[in-house]
Amino acid sequence: MVSKFKLGEVVRLVNTDRVGVICEGPKNINGEIYYVLFIGDSHKTYSEESLEPAKAKKADVITTLQKRNFVSLKDFTSYLTYIKVERPLSNNLYSFLSSRTEFQVHQFKPLLKYLGSPYQRLLIADEVGVGKTIEAGIVYTELLSRHNLKNVLVMCPSSLRYKWQKEFKKRFNEDFAIIDSQIMKLFFRKYEKYPNGVSLKGIVSIQTLRSDEILKELERLQISWDLIIIDEAHHMRNEGTKSNELGKILSLSSEGMLLLSATPLQLGNKDLFNLFNIMLPEEFDNFSTFEEQVKPNEHINLALMKISKKYSPGSILESLQNVEATSQRERFLSNPNYNFCVDLLNLRSALGNDDVVNLQRKLSELNVLSHIYTRTKKNEISMEFPLREPITIKVEFSNIEREFYNRVSDLFLNMHPGCPAGFLLQMPCRQVASCIPATISYLKDICYSRELKLDIEDFDDESFLDEKLKLSDSDLPKIKELILFAEHNLNQQDSKTREFIKTITKVLDNGEVKKVIIFSFFKRTLNHLELLLKERGFYTARIDGDVPFIEREYIIENFSKPDGYQILLSSDVGGEGLDMQFCNCIFNYDLPWNPMKIEQRIGRLDRYGQTSSKIHIYNFSIENTIESDIFLRLCNRIGVFEQYVGELEPILGSEIKQLTTEIFNTKLTPEQQKERADKIALVIEPKFDSIH
């Protein structure tokens, strides 16, 4: 018996508008032919007699539309279904409405880039709060609707595993397991025996995968991954680290790869090159060549900025044509998109809306990294983000408190003459500016352990991991003397604590603020504040690196409820990756010395989903301390509290490092310290203006 239909053909159920595609068959059962159709969201079996070609309906719809007549909604949706299954183009989105999120156009930009890329590799570098997790989920669900994804792995810092699990379930109804080292090893054993008979879909920490044993097995087995998603991918940027090695091993055996990072990396710098080298080592194998390749991007980005700020066509053209002075001149002169932009800018005395759209699209395509890199900024999307309102709470030390601060600073910064006052020796000075009661406990711990060392919360750079200093017998009596001085003279509530209690009581009483998150760099400070607040009846919780991840999730869920915690105390590590858009008030009880840490704190609240029109930012400042005179001064100058300054991170990082070195190693006077901070601001301000 000859069959009417073939595999992959689009058919319609007779006398209905239901359209499907044949995915199995024909099968002869008792003399009748049957087919398995993918129709709706499932596979069903139908007899040949119940099916007819869908092309006739397609022709009917096209003819009707060409005559400028309406067709029924059912006919039109059937026609669209036919087009999609007939021609599965990269920009046909099969999971368009599969997420349980409010539709935002910008969140489909990474998906379209990914589908249009021949490499199936993409670095998503959106600003904090734009929605990178949702964008990665959209890519995943689209691929799932097109292919059978057997092995999918989401990699992230340990603190973010449960957040990813919750987001995939809540927004995409996808169950991803949390993978630990034992589950991973079990999968390795099964995969070695039955590589085609096992699958894994889960979330694993970067820390777990970069262990020596796991790394060795990943390299040996070369597991075929359908998709790898790496969150906070900037942790892999340093050559020679296990994290970097892990990225390269996974990239070699993965069909698709998404790298996510809100940390902006300067185009052309080594960090960015190293991430591209992980994704596409065959294309990005030489840093010098890479630097030459990306030089035109500076001029393209400047032209795009001028378009957004409504500069004249002549000014935009002047910036754009600077690409012809680079080594990529011939590539641009032969590019139709480039010539279109030049011709348009030459013809226009002013740009209309269509001109702006065309120029922005074509210039974005000219970016030499556009096939592997995407970045969306908050000022590029139509969403309304809240106003940031900073308020500085100035605190004056009493005479005794000032003496204690000076004694601690003098002791530790001069403890070992000739030894550079690095990150380690700064910690006692920063702790006393943060919280005097917590400092007394800190000094006692130092005496007991006889060493000065960093807590895991105190660094975000692997280079500080093993930094410690053994104290000599001559050091201990000096520290004990400080403890005795504090116990005899500082038994009253300190000035900062008094001002804090007064401020938070007033803030919560005014009715505009319902929830407050309080950040501190130090766990001892958080412990002190937790006891203080609970004694006064505030419904309070605390999260830091010592709080298990599952417990953190419970605390955040409780904090998000109207009748839940009023106040959440958090360290920078404890709050990493957590979304607090239901909260509109933040207290910086102490200030990180890197302004980007402040930006990350504010970014927990200032993000997609924030419904408040204003975020209240309270910054506590002790007058005449390094924190106040230098770092708060610098933050105010560059506007870190008022607006997003993430684009400045590559510049700020090196400047802050140099400033810190000068402060402690060259013994600048207070006035010289202020002048140095002002000079950094003068360097940064023009660069900030150019990106906003």
Buried (B, 14 or more C-beta within 10 A) or exposed (E): EEEBBEEEBBBBBEEEBBBBBBEEBBEEEEEEBBBBBBBEEEEEEBEBEBBBEBBEBBEEBEEBEEEEEEBEEEBBEBBEBBBBBBEEEEEBBBBBEBBEBEEBEBBBBBBBBBBEBEBBBBBBBBBBBBBBBBBBBBBBBBBBBBEEBBBBBBBBBBBBBBBBBBBBEEBBEBEBEBBEBEBBEEBBEBBEEEEEEBBBBBBBBBBBBBBEEBBEBBBEBEBEBBBBBBBBBBBBBBEEBBBBBBBBBBBEBBBBBBBBBBBBBEBBBBBBBBBBBBBBEEBBEEEEEBBEBBBBBBBBBBBBBBBEEEBBBEBBBBBBBBBBEBEBEEBBEEBEBBEBBBEBBEEBEEBEEEBEEBBBEBBBEBBBBBBBBBBBBBEBBEBEBBEBBBEBBEBEBEEBBBBBBEBBBEBBBEBBEEEEBBBBBBBBBBBBBBBBBBBBBBBBEBBEEEEBBBBEBBBBEEEEEEBEBEBEEEBEEBBEEBBEBBEEBBEEEBBBBEBBBEBBEEBBEEEEBEBBBBBBBBBBBBBBBBEBBBEEEBEBBBBBBBBEBEEBBBBBEBBBEEEBBBBBBBBBBBBBBBBBBBBBBBBBBBBBBBBBBBBBBBBBBBBBEBEBEBBBBBBBBBEEBBBBBBBBBBBBBBBBBBBBBBBBBBBBBEBBEEBBEBBBEEEBEEEEBBEBBBEBBEEBBEBBEEBB
